[in-house]
Amino acid sequence: MCEATAYLIHDGKEELVLENVDELHTQGDTVTIINLFGDQRILEAQIKMISFVDNRIVLEKGIK
C-alpha cells in the first residue's frame, strides 16, 4: 500500500495530523485529507511538501 502520513507544521515542529492518507483535496486555503478508513480532516493550510518515496505530506498554515 502507498498511503501517506500527514503532518502540520506548528510552532516550527511537525505534528501528526492523520495516518494512512489516501486522498488529498485542495480548495482555496483549505486542504482536506481522507484516510483509508474514511477519517477526514479539513485544515486551513497549504501543502509545503509531499514525498512520494517517504509517503509523507507536510502542511503549513497559510500566511496572510
C-alpha positions as a printed NumPy array, in Angstrom:
array([[  0.   ,   0.   ,   0.   ],
       [  1.113,   3.555,  -0.597],
       [ -0.778,   5.555,   1.983],
       [  0.93 ,   8.618,   3.414],
       [  1.193,  10.227,   6.807],
       [  0.194,  13.901,   7.047],
       [  1.886,  16.4  ,   9.339],
       [  1.143,  20.059,  10.084],
       [  3.944,  22.44 ,  10.976],
       [  3.026,  24.1  ,  14.264],
       [  5.462,  26.283,  16.225],
       [  8.257,  25.098,  13.947],
       [  7.615,  21.402,  14.647],
       [  5.814,  18.762,  12.643],
       [  2.701,  17.462,  14.389],
       [  0.934,  14.322,  13.24 ],
       [ -2.463,  15.055,  11.684],
       [ -3.566,  11.8  ,  10.057],
       [ -2.077,   8.44 ,   9.121],
       [ -2.94 ,   6.173,   6.177],
       [ -3.921,   9.145,   3.993],
       [ -5.03 ,   8.078,   0.531],
       [ -6.825,  11.251,  -0.648],
       [ -5.873,  14.911,  -0.527],
       [ -8.033,  17.716,  -1.93 ],
       [ -7.361,  21.439,  -2.008],
       [ -9.82 ,  24.264,  -2.478],
       [ -8.649,  27.802,  -1.899],
       [ -6.99 ,  27.93 ,   1.523],
       [ -8.451,  24.59 ,   2.598],
       [ -6.822,  21.159,   2.477],
       [ -8.981,  18.081,   3.029],
       [ -7.245,  14.797,   3.772],
       [ -9.022,  11.455,   3.991],
       [ -7.525,   8.191,   5.113],
       [ -8.099,   4.575,   4.206],
       [-10.689,   4.2  ,   6.981],
       [-12.756,   7.247,   5.966],
       [-11.437,   9.538,   8.698],
       [-11.281,  13.095,   7.406],
       [ -9.523,  16.293,   8.465],
       [-10.196,  19.721,   6.979],
       [ -7.463,  22.278,   7.614],
       [ -6.819,  25.887,   6.703],
       [ -3.378,  25.153,   5.344],
       [ -1.253,  24.809,   2.258],
       [  0.927,  21.988,   1.028],
       [  4.554,  22.58 ,   1.897],
       [  5.939,  19.256,   0.692],
       [  4.909,  15.813,  -0.481],
       [  7.432,  12.973,  -0.549],
       [  6.223,  10.004,  -2.554],
       [  9.303,   7.993,  -1.575],
       [  8.821,   8.565,   2.167],
       [  4.989,   8.62 ,   1.994],
       [  4.885,  11.978,   3.823],
       [  2.704,  15.045,   3.405],
       [  3.765,  18.22 ,   5.183],
       [  1.254,  21.047,   5.501],
       [  1.622,  24.524,   6.936],
       [ -0.922,  27.123,   7.928],
       [ -1.365,  29.782,   5.292],
       [  0.413,  33.06 ,   5.879],
       [ -1.867,  36.051,   5.387]])
